Amino acid sequence: MSSAIQRDLYGSKTLKNLASILNMINTSENKIEEIIKLDELPTFSDNEPNNTLEVFSWDYTNILYQAGDEWIIDPRCKTCGEAMFHCTHEN
């Protein structure tokens, strides 16, 4: 991965920008975790979800997760703040 993409990735200012950059990375030859350090991705809120399993980044209202080769932003539960796939509330 080029140093410019790496700089943009780790210097992302928003969750949407981070997802956009991640979705541009070519993973045809390597798995994403062989290209970048997933546990070092930036986050955009100090309100960390309690359960971060499969959640790679977040802001106050959304989480970022990976589904296959695609990075997806989904809203957090308005009641508990968790990813909807970890939430036990009826929404």
N, CA, C and O atoms as a GROMACS GRO file, in nm:
protein
  364
    1MET      N    1   0.086  -0.116   0.000
    1MET     CA    2   0.000   0.000   0.000
    1MET      C    3   0.090   0.123   0.000
    1MET      O    4   0.192   0.128   0.070
    2SER      N    5   0.053   0.221  -0.078
    2SER     CA    6   0.134   0.341  -0.087
    2SER      C    7   0.132   0.418   0.044
    2SER      O    8   0.037   0.410   0.121
    3SER      N    9   0.238   0.492   0.067
    3SER     CA   10   0.245   0.570   0.191
    3SER      C   11   0.138   0.680   0.193
    3SER      O   12   0.092   0.718   0.300
    4ALA      N   13   0.099   0.730   0.076
    4ALA     CA   14  -0.007   0.832   0.070
    4ALA      C   15  -0.140   0.774   0.115
    4ALA      O   16  -0.213   0.838   0.191
    5ILE      N   17  -0.173   0.654   0.070
    5ILE     CA   18  -0.298   0.590   0.112
    5ILE      C   19  -0.292   0.558   0.261
    5ILE      O   20  -0.391   0.577   0.332
    6GLN      N   21  -0.179   0.510   0.307
    6GLN     CA   22  -0.164   0.480   0.449
    6GLN      C   23  -0.179   0.607   0.532
    6GLN      O   24  -0.245   0.605   0.637
    7ARG      N   25  -0.120   0.718   0.488
    7ARG     CA   26  -0.132   0.845   0.559
    7ARG      C   27  -0.278   0.890   0.564
    7ARG      O   28  -0.328   0.930   0.668
    8ASP      N   29  -0.346   0.881   0.448
    8ASP     CA   30  -0.488   0.920   0.442
    8ASP      C   31  -0.574   0.830   0.530
    8ASP      O   32  -0.666   0.876   0.597
    9LEU      N   33  -0.544   0.700   0.528
    9LEU     CA   34  -0.620   0.603   0.606
    9LEU      C   35  -0.610   0.632   0.755
    9LEU      O   36  -0.712   0.651   0.822
   10TYR      N   37  -0.489   0.636   0.807
   10TYR     CA   38  -0.471   0.656   0.951
   10TYR      C   39  -0.494   0.801   0.993
   10TYR      O   40  -0.508   0.829   1.112
   11GLY      N   41  -0.498   0.893   0.896
   11GLY     CA   42  -0.525   1.033   0.926
   11GLY      C   43  -0.668   1.074   0.895
   11GLY      O   44  -0.700   1.193   0.895
   12SER      N   45  -0.755   0.978   0.869
   12SER     CA   46  -0.895   1.007   0.837
   12SER      C   47  -0.957   1.093   0.946
   12SER      O   48  -0.929   1.075   1.064
   13LYS      N   49  -1.043   1.187   0.905
   13LYS     CA   50  -1.108   1.278   0.999
   13LYS      C   51  -1.253   1.240   1.028
   13LYS      O   52  -1.312   1.289   1.124
   14THR      N   53  -1.310   1.151   0.944
   14THR     CA   54  -1.449   1.107   0.965
   14THR      C   55  -1.461   0.958   0.938
   14THR      O   56  -1.378   0.900   0.868
   15LEU      N   57  -1.563   0.898   0.992
   15LEU     CA   58  -1.591   0.757   0.969
   15LEU      C   59  -1.621   0.731   0.822
   15LEU      O   60  -1.578   0.630   0.766
   16LYS      N   61  -1.695   0.822   0.759
   16LYS     CA   62  -1.729   0.808   0.617
   16LYS      C   63  -1.602   0.810   0.531
   16LYS      O   64  -1.590   0.732   0.438
   17ASN      N   65  -1.510   0.900   0.563
   17ASN     CA   66  -1.384   0.908   0.489
   17ASN      C   67  -1.303   0.779   0.507
   17ASN      O   68  -1.247   0.727   0.411
   18LEU      N   69  -1.297   0.729   0.629
   18LEU     CA   70  -1.225   0.605   0.657
   18LEU      C   71  -1.283   0.489   0.578
   18LEU      O   72  -1.209   0.412   0.517
   19ALA      N   73  -1.415   0.476   0.578
   19ALA     CA   74  -1.480   0.368   0.504
   19ALA      C   75  -1.451   0.379   0.354
   19ALA      O   76  -1.426   0.278   0.288
   20SER      N   77  -1.454   0.499   0.303
   20SER     CA   78  -1.428   0.522   0.161
   20SER      C   79  -1.287   0.476   0.124
   20SER      O   80  -1.268   0.410   0.022
   21ILE      N   81  -1.190   0.512   0.205
   21ILE     CA   82  -1.051   0.471   0.178
   21ILE      C   83  -1.036   0.320   0.188
   21ILE      O   84  -0.974   0.258   0.102
   22LEU      N   85  -1.093   0.260   0.292
   22LEU     CA   86  -1.085   0.115   0.307
   22LEU      C   87  -1.147   0.044   0.188
   22LEU      O   88  -1.096  -0.058   0.143
   23ASN      N   89  -1.257   0.096   0.136
   23ASN     CA   90  -1.324   0.034   0.021
   23ASN      C   91  -1.246   0.050  -0.108
   23ASN      O   92  -1.274  -0.019  -0.206
   24MET      N   93  -1.148   0.140  -0.112
   24MET     CA   94  -1.064   0.157  -0.232
   24MET      C   95  -0.942   0.066  -0.232
   24MET      O   96  -0.878   0.049  -0.336
   25ILE      N   97  -0.909   0.007  -0.117
   25ILE     CA   98  -0.789  -0.077  -0.108
   25ILE      C   99  -0.814  -0.208  -0.180
   25ILE      O  100  -0.913  -0.277  -0.156
   26ASN      N  101  -0.722  -0.242  -0.270
   26ASN     CA  102  -0.732  -0.365  -0.349
   26ASN      C  103  -0.690  -0.484  -0.263
   26ASN      O  104  -0.575  -0.492  -0.219
   27THR      N  105  -0.783  -0.574  -0.240
   27THR     CA  106  -0.753  -0.693  -0.159
   27THR      C  107  -0.753  -0.820  -0.243
   27THR      O  108  -0.773  -0.930  -0.190
   28SER      N  109  -0.731  -0.807  -0.372
   28SER     CA  110  -0.735  -0.925  -0.459
   28SER      C  111  -0.617  -1.019  -0.434
   28SER      O  112  -0.628  -1.140  -0.457
   29GLU      N  113  -0.504  -0.965  -0.389
   29GLU     CA  114  -0.386  -1.049  -0.368
   29GLU      C  115  -0.357  -1.078  -0.221
   29GLU      O  116  -0.293  -1.178  -0.189
   30ASN      N  117  -0.404  -0.992  -0.132
   30ASN     CA  118  -0.378  -1.009   0.010
   30ASN      C  119  -0.504  -0.981   0.090
   30ASN      O  120  -0.591  -0.905   0.047
   31LYS      N  121  -0.513  -1.044   0.207
   31LYS     CA  122  -0.622  -1.012   0.299
   31LYS      C  123  -0.596  -0.873   0.355
   31LYS      O  124  -0.481  -0.830   0.366
   32ILE      N  125  -0.703  -0.803   0.390
   32ILE     CA  126  -0.690  -0.666   0.440
   32ILE      C  127  -0.600  -0.659   0.562
   32ILE      O  128  -0.524  -0.563   0.578
   33GLU      N  129  -0.606  -0.759   0.649
   33GLU     CA  130  -0.524  -0.757   0.770
   33GLU      C  131  -0.376  -0.780   0.741
   33GLU      O  132  -0.292  -0.758   0.829
   34GLU      N  133  -0.343  -0.823   0.620
   34GLU     CA  134  -0.203  -0.834   0.579
   34GLU      C  135  -0.152  -0.702   0.521
   34GLU      O  136  -0.032  -0.683   0.503
   35ILE      N  137  -0.244  -0.611   0.492
   35ILE     CA  138  -0.210  -0.482   0.431
   35ILE      C  139  -0.207  -0.370   0.535
   35ILE      O  140  -0.119  -0.285   0.533
   36ILE      N  141  -0.304  -0.372   0.626
   36ILE     CA  142  -0.314  -0.266   0.728
   36ILE      C  143  -0.333  -0.329   0.866
   36ILE      O  144  -0.370  -0.446   0.878
   37LYS      N  145  -0.308  -0.250   0.969
   37LYS     CA  146  -0.329  -0.294   1.106
   37LYS      C  147  -0.470  -0.252   1.148
   37LYS      O  148  -0.494  -0.136   1.181
   38LEU      N  149  -0.562  -0.346   1.145
   38LEU     CA  150  -0.702  -0.316   1.174
   38LEU      C  151  -0.723  -0.263   1.315
   38LEU      O  152  -0.814  -0.184   1.338
   39ASP      N  153  -0.641  -0.307   1.409
   39ASP     CA  154  -0.658  -0.261   1.547
   39ASP      C  155  -0.602  -0.121   1.569
   39ASP      O  156  -0.610  -0.068   1.680
   40GLU      N  157  -0.545  -0.061   1.464
   40GLU     CA  158  -0.492   0.075   1.475
   40GLU      C  159  -0.573   0.176   1.394
   40GLU      O  160  -0.532   0.291   1.378
   41LEU      N  161  -0.689   0.134   1.343
   41LEU     CA  162  -0.772   0.228   1.268
   41LEU      C  163  -0.822   0.338   1.362
   41LEU      O  164  -0.848   0.312   1.480
   42PRO      N  165  -0.834   0.459   1.312
   42PRO     CA  166  -0.880   0.568   1.398
   42PRO      C  167  -1.027   0.551   1.436
   42PRO      O  168  -1.105   0.489   1.364
   43THR      N  169  -1.063   0.607   1.549
   43THR     CA  170  -1.202   0.615   1.592
   43THR      C  171  -1.237   0.763   1.606
   43THR      O  172  -1.148   0.847   1.616
   44PHE      N  173  -1.366   0.794   1.607
   44PHE     CA  174  -1.410   0.933   1.600
   44PHE      C  175  -1.504   0.971   1.714
   44PHE      O  176  -1.585   1.062   1.701
   45SER      N  177  -1.491   0.900   1.824
   45SER     CA  178  -1.570   0.927   1.943
   45SER      C  179  -1.502   0.859   2.061
   45SER      O  180  -1.444   0.752   2.046
   46ASP      N  181  -1.510   0.921   2.176
   46ASP     CA  182  -1.459   0.856   2.297
   46ASP      C  183  -1.565   0.765   2.359
   46ASP      O  184  -1.541   0.704   2.463
   47ASN      N  185  -1.681   0.755   2.294
   47ASN     CA  186  -1.791   0.671   2.340
   47ASN      C  187  -1.779   0.534   2.273
   47ASN      O  188  -1.853   0.501   2.181
   48GLU      N  189  -1.683   0.454   2.323
   48GLU     CA  190  -1.655   0.323   2.264
   48GLU      C  191  -1.768   0.225   2.294
   48GLU      O  192  -1.816   0.219   2.407
   49PRO      N  193  -1.811   0.149   2.193
   49PRO     CA  194  -1.910   0.044   2.221
   49PRO      C  195  -1.853  -0.056   2.320
   49PRO      O  196  -1.732  -0.081   2.322
   50ASN      N  197  -1.939  -0.114   2.404
   50ASN     CA  198  -1.894  -0.216   2.499
   50ASN      C  199  -1.843  -0.340   2.426
   50ASN      O  200  -1.744  -0.400   2.468
   51ASN      N  201  -1.910  -0.377   2.320
   51ASN     CA  202  -1.873  -0.495   2.242
   51ASN      C  203  -1.816  -0.448   2.108
   51ASN      O  204  -1.890  -0.402   2.022
   52THR      N  205  -1.686  -0.461   2.092
   52THR     CA  206  -1.623  -0.418   1.967
   52THR      C  207  -1.589  -0.535   1.875
   52THR      O  208  -1.517  -0.518   1.777
   53LEU      N  209  -1.640  -0.654   1.906
   53LEU     CA  210  -1.620  -0.768   1.818
   53LEU      C  211  -1.679  -0.736   1.681
   53LEU      O  212  -1.798  -0.706   1.672
   54GLU      N  213  -1.599  -0.742   1.578
   54GLU     CA  214  -1.637  -0.712   1.439
   54GLU      C  215  -1.665  -0.563   1.415
   54GLU      O  216  -1.710  -0.526   1.306
   55VAL      N  217  -1.640  -0.478   1.514
   55VAL     CA  218  -1.654  -0.333   1.499
   55VAL      C  219  -1.513  -0.276   1.493
   55VAL      O  220  -1.436  -0.288   1.588
   56PHE      N  221  -1.478  -0.213   1.380
   56PHE     CA  222  -1.341  -0.168   1.360
   56PHE      C  223  -1.320  -0.020   1.386
   56PHE      O  224  -1.208   0.023   1.409
   57SER      N  225  -1.426   0.059   1.383
   57SER     CA  226  -1.420   0.200   1.413
   57SER      C  227  -1.561   0.249   1.443
   57SER      O  228  -1.659   0.177   1.419
   58TRP      N  229  -1.572   0.370   1.497
   58TRP     CA  230  -1.703   0.424   1.533
   58TRP      C  231  -1.695   0.575   1.548
   58TRP      O  232  -1.587   0.633   1.563
   59ASP      N  233  -1.813   0.636   1.545
   59ASP     CA  234  -1.829   0.775   1.587
   59ASP      C  235  -1.945   0.775   1.685
   59ASP      O  236  -1.985   0.668   1.733
   60TYR      N  237  -2.001   0.889   1.717
   60TYR     CA  238  -2.107   0.893   1.818
   60TYR      C  239  -2.236   0.822   1.775
   60TYR      O  240  -2.311   0.774   1.860
   61THR      N  241  -2.262   0.814   1.644
   61THR     CA  242  -2.390   0.759   1.600
   61THR      C  243  -2.379   0.637   1.510
   61THR      O  244  -2.481   0.574   1.480
   62ASN      N  245  -2.259   0.600   1.467
   62ASN     CA  246  -2.242   0.490   1.372
   62ASN      C  247  -2.124   0.402   1.409
   62ASN      O  248  -2.036   0.440   1.486
   63ILE      N  249  -2.124   0.282   1.350
   63ILE     CA  250  -2.010   0.190   1.363
   63ILE      C  251  -1.966   0.150   1.223
   63ILE      O  252  -2.042   0.161   1.127
   64LEU      N  253  -1.842   0.104   1.213
   64LEU     CA  254  -1.786   0.056   1.086
   64LEU      C  255  -1.752  -0.091   1.102
   64LEU      O  256  -1.681  -0.130   1.196
   65TYR      N  257  -1.802  -0.173   1.011
   65TYR     CA  258  -1.768  -0.315   1.013
   65TYR      C  259  -1.741  -0.362   0.871
   65TYR      O  260  -1.769  -0.292   0.774
   66GLN      N  261  -1.685  -0.482   0.861
   66GLN     CA  262  -1.650  -0.539   0.731
   66GLN      C  263  -1.743  -0.655   0.701
   66GLN      O  264  -1.767  -0.741   0.786
   67ALA      N  265  -1.794  -0.657   0.578
   67ALA     CA  266  -1.876  -0.768   0.530
   67ALA      C  267  -1.815  -0.814   0.398
   67ALA      O  268  -1.833  -0.749   0.295
   68GLY      N  269  -1.743  -0.924   0.402
   68GLY     CA  270  -1.670  -0.968   0.284
   68GLY      C  271  -1.559  -0.869   0.254
   68GLY      O  272  -1.475  -0.841   0.339
   69ASP      N  273  -1.558  -0.815   0.133
   69ASP     CA  274  -1.458  -0.717   0.094
   69ASP      C  275  -1.508  -0.574   0.108
   69ASP      O  276  -1.439  -0.480   0.070
   70GLU      N  277  -1.628  -0.557   0.163
   70GLU     CA  278  -1.688  -0.423   0.173
   70GLU      C  279  -1.688  -0.374   0.318
   70GLU      O  280  -1.714  -0.449   0.411
   71TRP      N  281  -1.658  -0.245   0.333
   71TRP     CA  282  -1.664  -0.178   0.463
   71TRP      C  283  -1.794  -0.101   0.470
   71TRP      O  284  -1.825  -0.022   0.380
   72ILE      N  285  -1.870  -0.124   0.576
   72ILE     CA  286  -2.006  -0.071   0.586
   72ILE      C  287  -2.021   0.012   0.714
   72ILE      O  288  -1.973  -0.026   0.820
   73ILE      N  289  -2.090   0.125   0.700
   73ILE     CA  290  -2.125   0.208   0.814
   73ILE      C  291  -2.271   0.181   0.847
   73ILE      O  292  -2.358   0.189   0.760
   74ASP      N  293  -2.298   0.149   0.972
   74ASP     CA  294  -2.435   0.126   1.020
   74ASP      C  295  -2.459   0.210   1.144
   74ASP      O  296  -2.366   0.241   1.218
   75PRO      N  297  -2.584   0.247   1.167
   75PRO     CA  298  -2.614   0.324   1.288
   75PRO      C  299  -2.598   0.240   1.415
   75PRO      O  300  -2.619   0.119   1.414
   76ARG      N  301  -2.561   0.308   1.522
   76ARG     CA  302  -2.556   0.245   1.654
   76ARG      C  303  -2.696   0.246   1.713
   76ARG      O  304  -2.779   0.330   1.677
   77CYS      N  305  -2.722   0.154   1.804
   77CYS     CA  306  -2.850   0.152   1.876
   77CYS      C  307  -2.865   0.283   1.953
   77CYS      O  308  -2.773   0.325   2.023
   78LYS      N  309  -2.980   0.346   1.939
   78LYS     CA  310  -3.003   0.473   2.008
   78LYS      C  311  -3.021   0.454   2.158
   78LYS      O  312  -3.005   0.549   2.235
   79THR      N  313  -3.053   0.333   2.201
   79THR     CA  314  -3.074   0.306   2.343
   79THR      C  315  -2.942   0.274   2.414
   79THR      O  316  -2.912   0.332   2.519
   80CYS      N  317  -2.864   0.183   2.358
   80CYS     CA  318  -2.743   0.136   2.428
   80CYS      C  319  -2.613   0.180   2.362
   80CYS      O  320  -2.507   0.171   2.424
   81GLY      N  321  -2.618   0.226   2.238
   81GLY     CA  322  -2.498   0.269   2.169
   81GLY      C  323  -2.416   0.159   2.106
   81GLY      O  324  -2.309   0.185   2.051
   82GLU      N  325  -2.464   0.037   2.113
   82GLU     CA  326  -2.393  -0.076   2.054
   82GLU      C  327  -2.422  -0.087   1.904
   82GLU      O  328  -2.514  -0.025   1.853
   83ALA      N  329  -2.341  -0.168   1.837
   83ALA     CA  330  -2.372  -0.204   1.699
   83ALA      C  331  -2.505  -0.277   1.701
   83ALA      O  332  -2.533  -0.353   1.793
   84MET      N  333  -2.587  -0.254   1.600
   84MET     CA  334  -2.720  -0.318   1.597
   84MET      C  335  -2.709  -0.470   1.604
   84MET      O  336  -2.797  -0.536   1.661
   85PHE      N  337  -2.602  -0.528   1.547
   85PHE     CA  338  -2.589  -0.674   1.550
   85PHE      C  339  -2.544  -0.725   1.687
   85PHE      O  340  -2.539  -0.846   1.709
   86HIS      N  341  -2.510  -0.634   1.780
   86HIS     CA  342  -2.478  -0.673   1.918
   86HIS      C  343  -2.587  -0.632   2.015
   86HIS      O  344  -2.586  -0.673   2.130
   87CYS      N  345  -2.680  -0.552   1.970
   87CYS     CA  346  -2.783  -0.494   2.056
   87CYS      C  347  -2.891  -0.598   2.089
   87CYS      O  348  -2.928  -0.680   2.005
   88THR      N  349  -2.941  -0.591   2.211
   88THR     CA  350  -3.050  -0.682   2.251
   88THR      C  351  -3.181  -0.608   2.268
   88THR      O  352  -3.281  -0.668   2.307
   89HIS      N  353  -3.182  -0.477   2.240
   89HIS     CA  354  -3.306  -0.398   2.248
   89HIS      C  355  -3.390  -0.416   2.122
   89HIS      O  356  -3.337  -0.446   2.015
   90GLU      N  357  -3.519  -0.397   2.136
   90GLU     CA  358  -3.604  -0.393   2.017
   90GLU      C  359  -3.594  -0.254   1.958
   90GLU      O  360  -3.616  -0.155   2.029
   91ASN      N  361  -3.561  -0.245   1.831
   91ASN     CA  362  -3.545  -0.114   1.764
   91ASN      C  363  -3.649  -0.095   1.657
   91ASN      O  364  -3.651   0.009   1.591
   0.00000   0.00000   0.00000
